[in-house]
Amino acid sequence: MSPESELIQQAIEAGGGIGAVAKALEMTEEGVRLWRVRGQVPSKHVVAFEGLTGVPRERLRPDLYRAQTAGAKAA
């Protein structure tokens, strides 16, 4: 399993499992499983998935979100 897929699996577990994540995000369990297989959360679900699991969006999609450095001010 790729590091990205492992991170998504850990996040799914933190969110209560595939069924709980799918229900909370109003999607199918198969859709959530595909995130793990592909190693990527779709951009439209990243913020909600972050809120549900506690895994920062910067880790879930570093291609879309940059980690803020210590002391940096949010715009």
MMTF fields as JSON, N, C-alpha, C and O atoms, coordinates in Angstrom:
{
  "mmtfVersion": "1.0.0",
  "mmtfProducer": "UNKNOWN",
  "numBonds": 299,
  "numAtoms": 300,
  "numGroups": 75,
  "numChains": 1,
  "numModels": 1,
  "chainsPerModel": [1],
  "groupsPerChain": [75],
  "chainIdList": ["A"],
  "bondAtomList": [4, 2, 8, 6, 12, 10, 16, 14, 20, 18, 24, 22, 28, 26, 32, 30, 36, 34, 40, 38, 44, 42, 48, 46, 52, 50, 56, 54, 60, 58, 64, 62, 68, 66, 72, 70, 76, 74, 80, 78, 84, 82, 88, 86, 92, 90, 96, 94, 100, 98, 104, 102, 108, 106, 112, 110, 116, 114, 120, 118, 124, 122, 128, 126, 132, 130, 136, 134, 140, 138, 144, 142, 148, 146, 152, 150, 156, 154, 160, 158, 164, 162, 168, 166, 172, 170, 176, 174, 180, 178, 184, 182, 188, 186, 192, 190, 196, 194, 200, 198, 204, 202, 208, 206, 212, 210, 216, 214, 220, 218, 224, 222, 228, 226, 232, 230, 236, 234, 240, 238, 244, 242, 248, 246, 252, 250, 256, 254, 260, 258, 264, 262, 268, 266, 272, 270, 276, 274, 280, 278, 284, 282, 288, 286, 292, 290, 296, 294],
  "bondOrderList": [1, 1, 1, 1, 1, 1, 1, 1, 1, 1, 1, 1, 1, 1, 1, 1, 1, 1, 1, 1, 1, 1, 1, 1, 1, 1, 1, 1, 1, 1, 1, 1, 1, 1, 1, 1, 1, 1, 1, 1, 1, 1, 1, 1, 1, 1, 1, 1, 1, 1, 1, 1, 1, 1, 1, 1, 1, 1, 1, 1, 1, 1, 1, 1, 1, 1, 1, 1, 1, 1, 1, 1, 1, 1],
  "groupList": [{"groupName": "MET", "atomNameList": ["N", "CA", "C", "O"], "elementList": ["N", "C", "C", "O"], "formalChargeList": [0, 0, 0, 0], "bondAtomList": [1, 0, 2, 1, 3, 2], "bondOrderList": [1, 1, 2], "singleLetterCode": "M", "chemCompType": "L-PEPTIDE LINKING"}, {"groupName": "SER", "atomNameList": ["N", "CA", "C", "O"], "elementList": ["N", "C", "C", "O"], "formalChargeList": [0, 0, 0, 0], "bondAtomList": [1, 0, 2, 1, 3, 2], "bondOrderList": [1, 1, 2], "singleLetterCode": "S", "chemCompType": "L-PEPTIDE LINKING"}, {"groupName": "PRO", "atomNameList": ["N", "CA", "C", "O"], "elementList": ["N", "C", "C", "O"], "formalChargeList": [0, 0, 0, 0], "bondAtomList": [1, 0, 2, 1, 3, 2], "bondOrderList": [1, 1, 2], "singleLetterCode": "P", "chemCompType": "L-PEPTIDE LINKING"}, {"groupName": "GLU", "atomNameList": ["N", "CA", "C", "O"], "elementList": ["N", "C", "C", "O"], "formalChargeList": [0, 0, 0, 0], "bondAtomList": [1, 0, 2, 1, 3, 2], "bondOrderList": [1, 1, 2], "singleLetterCode": "E", "chemCompType": "L-PEPTIDE LINKING"}, {"groupName": "LEU", "atomNameList": ["N", "CA", "C", "O"], "elementList": ["N", "C", "C", "O"], "formalChargeList": [0, 0, 0, 0], "bondAtomList": [1, 0, 2, 1, 3, 2], "bondOrderList": [1, 1, 2], "singleLetterCode": "L", "chemCompType": "L-PEPTIDE LINKING"}, {"groupName": "ILE", "atomNameList": ["N", "CA", "C", "O"], "elementList": ["N", "C", "C", "O"], "formalChargeList": [0, 0, 0, 0], "bondAtomList": [1, 0, 2, 1, 3, 2], "bondOrderList": [1, 1, 2], "singleLetterCode": "I", "chemCompType": "L-PEPTIDE LINKING"}, {"groupName": "GLN", "atomNameList": ["N", "CA", "C", "O"], "elementList": ["N", "C", "C", "O"], "formalChargeList": [0, 0, 0, 0], "bondAtomList": [1, 0, 2, 1, 3, 2], "bondOrderList": [1, 1, 2], "singleLetterCode": "Q", "chemCompType": "L-PEPTIDE LINKING"}, {"groupName": "ALA", "atomNameList": ["N", "CA", "C", "O"], "elementList": ["N", "C", "C", "O"], "formalChargeList": [0, 0, 0, 0], "bondAtomList": [1, 0, 2, 1, 3, 2], "bondOrderList": [1, 1, 2], "singleLetterCode": "A", "chemCompType": "L-PEPTIDE LINKING"}, {"groupName": "GLY", "atomNameList": ["N", "CA", "C", "O"], "elementList": ["N", "C", "C", "O"], "formalChargeList": [0, 0, 0, 0], "bondAtomList": [1, 0, 2, 1, 3, 2], "bondOrderList": [1, 1, 2], "singleLetterCode": "G", "chemCompType": "PEPTIDE LINKING"}, {"groupName": "VAL", "atomNameList": ["N", "CA", "C", "O"], "elementList": ["N", "C", "C", "O"], "formalChargeList": [0, 0, 0, 0], "bondAtomList": [1, 0, 2, 1, 3, 2], "bondOrderList": [1, 1, 2], "singleLetterCode": "V", "chemCompType": "L-PEPTIDE LINKING"}, {"groupName": "LYS", "atomNameList": ["N", "CA", "C", "O"], "elementList": ["N", "C", "C", "O"], "formalChargeList": [0, 0, 0, 0], "bondAtomList": [1, 0, 2, 1, 3, 2], "bondOrderList": [1, 1, 2], "singleLetterCode": "K", "chemCompType": "L-PEPTIDE LINKING"}, {"groupName": "THR", "atomNameList": ["N", "CA", "C", "O"], "elementList": ["N", "C", "C", "O"], "formalChargeList": [0, 0, 0, 0], "bondAtomList": [1, 0, 2, 1, 3, 2], "bondOrderList": [1, 1, 2], "singleLetterCode": "T", "chemCompType": "L-PEPTIDE LINKING"}, {"groupName": "ARG", "atomNameList": ["N", "CA", "C", "O"], "elementList": ["N", "C", "C", "O"], "formalChargeList": [0, 0, 0, 0], "bondAtomList": [1, 0, 2, 1, 3, 2], "bondOrderList": [1, 1, 2], "singleLetterCode": "R", "chemCompType": "L-PEPTIDE LINKING"}, {"groupName": "TRP", "atomNameList": ["N", "CA", "C", "O"], "elementList": ["N", "C", "C", "O"], "formalChargeList": [0, 0, 0, 0], "bondAtomList": [1, 0, 2, 1, 3, 2], "bondOrderList": [1, 1, 2], "singleLetterCode": "W", "chemCompType": "L-PEPTIDE LINKING"}, {"groupName": "HIS", "atomNameList": ["N", "CA", "C", "O"], "elementList": ["N", "C", "C", "O"], "formalChargeList": [0, 0, 0, 0], "bondAtomList": [1, 0, 2, 1, 3, 2], "bondOrderList": [1, 1, 2], "singleLetterCode": "H", "chemCompType": "L-PEPTIDE LINKING"}, {"groupName": "PHE", "atomNameList": ["N", "CA", "C", "O"], "elementList": ["N", "C", "C", "O"], "formalChargeList": [0, 0, 0, 0], "bondAtomList": [1, 0, 2, 1, 3, 2], "bondOrderList": [1, 1, 2], "singleLetterCode": "F", "chemCompType": "L-PEPTIDE LINKING"}, {"groupName": "ASP", "atomNameList": ["N", "CA", "C", "O"], "elementList": ["N", "C", "C", "O"], "formalChargeList": [0, 0, 0, 0], "bondAtomList": [1, 0, 2, 1, 3, 2], "bondOrderList": [1, 1, 2], "singleLetterCode": "D", "chemCompType": "L-PEPTIDE LINKING"}, {"groupName": "TYR", "atomNameList": ["N", "CA", "C", "O"], "elementList": ["N", "C", "C", "O"], "formalChargeList": [0, 0, 0, 0], "bondAtomList": [1, 0, 2, 1, 3, 2], "bondOrderList": [1, 1, 2], "singleLetterCode": "Y", "chemCompType": "L-PEPTIDE LINKING"}],
  "groupTypeList": [0, 1, 2, 3, 1, 3, 4, 5, 6, 6, 7, 5, 3, 7, 8, 8, 8, 5, 8, 7, 9, 7, 10, 7, 4, 3, 0, 11, 3, 3, 8, 9, 12, 4, 13, 12, 9, 12, 8, 6, 9, 2, 1, 10, 14, 9, 9, 7, 15, 3, 8, 4, 11, 8, 9, 2, 12, 3, 12, 4, 12, 2, 16, 4, 17, 12, 7, 6, 11, 7, 8, 7, 10, 7, 7],
  "groupIdList": [1, 2, 3, 4, 5, 6, 7, 8, 9, 10, 11, 12, 13, 14, 15, 16, 17, 18, 19, 20, 21, 22, 23, 24, 25, 26, 27, 28, 29, 30, 31, 32, 33, 34, 35, 36, 37, 38, 39, 40, 41, 42, 43, 44, 45, 46, 47, 48, 49, 50, 51, 52, 53, 54, 55, 56, 57, 58, 59, 60, 61, 62, 63, 64, 65, 66, 67, 68, 69, 70, 71, 72, 73, 74, 75],
  "secStructList": [7, 7, 2, 2, 2, 2, 2, 2, 2, 2, 2, 2, 2, 2, 6, 6, 7, 2, 2, 2, 2, 2, 2, 2, 6, 6, 1, 7, 2, 2, 2, 2, 2, 2, 2, 2, 2, 2, 6, 7, 7, 7, 4, 4, 4, 2, 2, 2, 2, 2, 2, 2, 2, 7, 7, 7, 2, 2, 2, 2, 7, 6, 6, 6, 7, 7, 7, 7, 7, 6, 6, 7, 7, 7, 7],
  "xCoordList": [0.856, 0.0, 0.905, 1.908, 0.548, 1.341, 1.205, 0.246, 2.151, 2.04, 0.754, 0.152, 0.336, -0.896, -2.109, -3.0, -2.136, -3.242, -3.267, -4.34, -2.09, -2.017, -2.541, -3.254, -2.199, -2.696, -4.213, -4.884, -4.749, -6.198, -6.856, -7.91, -6.259, -6.799, -6.816, -7.802, -5.75, -5.688, -6.749, -7.39, -6.926, -7.938, -9.339, -10.178, -9.597, -10.903, -11.165, -12.267, -10.161, -10.316, -10.582, -11.408, -9.898, -10.12, -11.529, -12.091, -12.09, -13.444, -14.53, -15.713, -14.141, -15.117, -15.323, -16.205, -14.527, -14.634, -15.301, -15.839, -15.254, -15.771, -17.248, -17.664, -18.026, -19.467, -19.777, -20.625, -19.098, -19.332, -18.902, -19.593, -17.762, -17.273, -18.239, -18.618, -18.629, -19.555, -20.865, -21.374, -21.397, -22.661, -22.495, -23.335, -21.423, -21.203, -21.022, -21.433, -20.406, -20.146, -21.199, -21.075, -22.252, -23.378, -22.919, -23.243, -22.152, -21.687, -21.696, -22.038, -21.326, -21.339, -20.049, -19.014, -20.134, -18.942, -17.926, -16.721, -18.402, -17.493, -16.708, -15.527, -17.346, -16.655, -15.511, -14.429, -15.738, -14.685, -13.576, -12.396, -13.943, -12.928, -12.02, -10.816, -12.598, -11.809, -10.752, -9.682, -11.04, -10.026, -8.781, -7.657, -9.006, -7.877, -7.12, -5.889, -7.845, -7.22, -6.41, -5.283, -6.983, -6.32, -5.257, -4.37, -5.356, -4.402, -4.644, -3.719, -5.908, -6.216, -7.681, -8.581, -7.893, -9.24, -9.6, -8.811, -10.755, -11.146, -11.189, -11.567, -10.803, -10.694, -11.996, -11.958, -13.133, -14.403, -14.73, -15.635, -14.012, -14.279, -13.185, -13.343, -12.095, -10.947, -11.297, -10.979, -11.944, -12.215, -13.163, -12.937, -14.212, -15.147, -14.465, -14.69, -13.631, -12.912, -11.934, -11.78, -11.283, -10.399, -11.179, -10.733, -12.336, -13.158, -13.632, -13.734, -13.916, -14.409, -13.302, -13.523, -12.118, -11.042, -9.953, -9.239, -9.823, -8.756, -7.426, -6.444, -7.378, -6.147, -6.089, -7.006, -5.034, -4.963, -4.998, -4.427, -5.686, -5.799, -4.442, -4.285, -3.456, -2.106, -1.477, -0.658, -1.865, -1.367, -2.188, -1.653, -3.499, -4.368, -4.126, -4.127, -3.919, -3.721, -2.635, -2.938, -1.38, -0.296, -0.163, 0.461, -0.745, -0.716, -1.659, -1.508, -2.627, -3.589, -3.392, -3.705, -2.875, -2.75, -1.319, -0.698, -0.798, 0.553, 0.464, -0.45, 1.42, 1.506, 2.005, 2.953, 1.373, 1.836, 3.007, 2.994, 4.023, 5.179, 4.872, 3.982, 5.598, 5.388, 5.576, 6.543, 4.661, 4.752, 4.151, 4.062, 3.738, 3.152, 1.722, 0.996, 1.339, -0.011, -0.928, -0.547, -2.131, -3.113, -3.632, -3.812, -3.864, -4.336, -5.798, -6.368],
  "yCoordList": [-1.172, 0.0, 1.238, 1.279, 2.234, 3.456, 4.268, 4.076, 5.169, 6.02, 6.849, 7.07, 7.304, 8.082, 7.232, 7.684, 6.001, 5.089, 4.743, 4.64, 4.563, 4.281, 5.452, 5.249, 6.68, 7.863, 7.936, 8.217, 7.688, 7.722, 6.626, 6.855, 5.449, 4.364, 4.762, 4.518, 5.362, 5.816, 6.882, 6.884, 7.78, 8.822, 8.227, 8.642, 7.258, 6.592, 5.941, 6.045, 5.278, 4.649, 5.705, 5.486, 6.844, 7.925, 8.499, 9.003, 8.418, 8.906, 7.899, 8.173, 6.73, 5.733, 4.596, 3.76, 4.55, 3.47, 3.93, 5.033, 3.07, 3.412, 3.782, 4.769, 3.003, 3.277, 4.62, 5.361, 4.938, 6.21, 7.394, 8.412, 7.261, 8.344, 8.548, 9.677, 7.457, 7.555, 8.219, 9.09, 7.818, 8.394, 9.875, 10.686, 10.236, 11.63, 12.531, 13.691, 11.993, 12.785, 12.575, 13.079, 11.811, 11.55, 10.985, 11.503, 9.905, 9.215, 7.72, 7.273, 6.95, 5.495, 5.006, 5.67, 3.848, 3.225, 2.918, 3.045, 2.519, 2.228, 3.473, 3.38, 4.618, 5.864, 6.127, 6.535, 5.899, 6.096, 5.063, 5.391, 3.835, 2.799, 3.191, 2.937, 3.802, 4.214, 5.257, 5.292, 6.102, 7.076, 6.332, 6.693, 5.285, 4.496, 3.827, 3.845, 3.246, 2.567, 3.559, 3.266, 4.715, 5.729, 6.513, 7.124, 6.489, 7.237, 8.725, 9.515, 9.117, 10.54, 10.802, 10.106, 11.828, 12.284, 13.35, 14.268, 13.258, 14.286, 15.664, 15.806, 16.663, 18.027, 18.503, 19.22, 18.125, 18.608, 18.012, 18.5, 16.97, 16.331, 16.573, 16.18, 17.206, 17.328, 18.043, 17.541, 19.199, 19.987, 19.239, 19.212, 18.636, 17.876, 16.655, 16.327, 15.983, 14.808, 15.204, 14.479, 16.334, 16.853, 17.081, 16.679, 17.724, 17.992, 16.727, 16.683, 15.716, 14.448, 13.627, 12.981, 13.655, 12.763, 13.431, 12.763, 14.748, 15.452, 15.428, 15.995, 14.784, 14.741, 16.029, 16.304, 16.818, 18.11, 17.988, 17.071, 18.941, 18.96, 19.017, 18.523, 19.621, 19.708, 18.325, 18.104, 17.41, 16.03, 15.228, 14.392, 15.488, 14.747, 15.117, 14.248, 16.398, 16.867, 17.949, 19.126, 17.55, 18.539, 19.222, 20.277, 18.623, 19.258, 20.454, 21.308, 20.523, 21.621, 22.595, 23.778, 22.107, 22.917, 22.9, 21.841, 24.072, 24.167, 24.209, 24.805, 23.572, 23.636, 25.019, 25.525, 25.633, 26.928, 26.721, 25.842, 27.548, 27.482, 28.135, 28.98, 27.752, 28.314, 29.819, 30.31, 30.536, 31.993, 32.684, 33.912, 31.927, 32.538, 32.97, 32.281, 34.096, 34.597, 34.111, 34.083, 33.734, 33.328, 34.572, 35.623, 34.447, 35.593, 35.848, 36.774],
  "zCoordList": [0.0, 0.0, 0.0, 0.712, -0.793, -0.878, 0.418, 1.166, 0.687, 1.877, 1.867, 2.918, 0.699, 0.597, 0.963, 1.682, 0.464, 0.771, 2.251, 2.847, 2.852, 4.29, 5.103, 6.086, 4.71, 5.407, 5.316, 6.309, 4.144, 3.976, 4.806, 5.4, 4.856, 5.675, 7.149, 7.845, 7.621, 9.016, 9.28, 10.33, 8.324, 8.481, 8.503, 9.301, 7.632, 7.619, 8.976, 9.515, 9.521, 10.84, 11.908, 12.794, 11.84, 12.802, 12.678, 13.65, 11.477, 11.239, 11.573, 11.369, 12.087, 12.51, 11.535, 11.736, 10.485, 9.509, 8.222, 8.14, 7.232, 5.91, 5.956, 5.35, 6.665, 6.736, 7.367, 6.87, 8.453, 9.144, 8.291, 8.238, 7.625, 6.763, 5.598, 5.287, 4.965, 3.83, 4.249, 3.544, 5.369, 5.842, 6.156, 5.767, 6.855, 7.223, 6.005, 6.018, 4.955, 3.754, 2.671, 1.555, 3.03, 2.133, 0.79, -0.279, 0.892, -0.308, -0.061, 1.034, -1.057, -0.918, -0.261, -0.316, 0.35, 0.921, -0.173, 0.044, -1.337, -2.448, -2.852, -3.186, -2.824, -3.139, -2.184, -2.607, -0.898, 0.112, -0.088, 0.033, -0.389, -0.648, -1.819, -1.791, -2.831, -3.989, -3.619, -4.226, -2.634, -2.194, -1.74, -2.089, -0.956, -0.442, -1.591, -1.621, -2.519, -3.654, -4.492, -4.893, -4.75, -5.576, -4.812, -5.41, -3.484, -2.668, -2.682, -2.498, -2.905, -2.976, -2.641, -3.111, -1.813, -1.494, -2.528, -2.749, -3.158, -4.127, -3.484, -2.321, -4.239, -3.705, -3.068, -2.069, -3.618, -3.072, -1.702, -1.025, -1.281, 0.008, 1.056, 2.211, 0.67, 1.573, 2.872, 3.95, 2.795, 3.998, 4.936, 6.146, 4.398, 5.235, 5.842, 7.007, 5.051, 5.537, 6.639, 7.622, 6.482, 7.526, 8.821, 9.895, 8.72, 9.898, 10.588, 11.814, 9.817, 10.351, 11.006, 12.03, 10.415, 10.853, 11.678, 12.427, 11.544, 12.24, 11.505, 11.986, 10.349, 9.555, 8.736, 7.961, 8.893, 8.205, 6.689, 6.098, 6.086, 4.621, 3.938, 2.822, 4.606, 4.044, 3.887, 2.995, 4.751, 4.645, 3.65, 2.922, 3.622, 2.713, 1.254, 0.383, 0.987, -0.387, -0.424, -0.619, -0.239, -0.265, -1.63, -1.739, -2.659, -3.98, -4.053, -4.927, -3.148, -3.132, -1.975, -2.102, -0.851, 0.351, 0.849, 0.945, 1.164, 1.712, 3.229, 3.799, 3.865, 5.324, 5.702, 5.102, 6.692, 7.168, 8.098, 8.96, 7.909, 8.782, 10.113, 10.203, 11.14, 12.479, 12.417, 11.834, 13.011, 13.059, 11.847, 11.825, 10.84, 9.642, 9.959, 10.675, 9.427, 9.642, 8.524, 7.354, 8.907, 7.911, 7.196, 7.811, 5.919, 5.131, 5.375, 4.797]
}
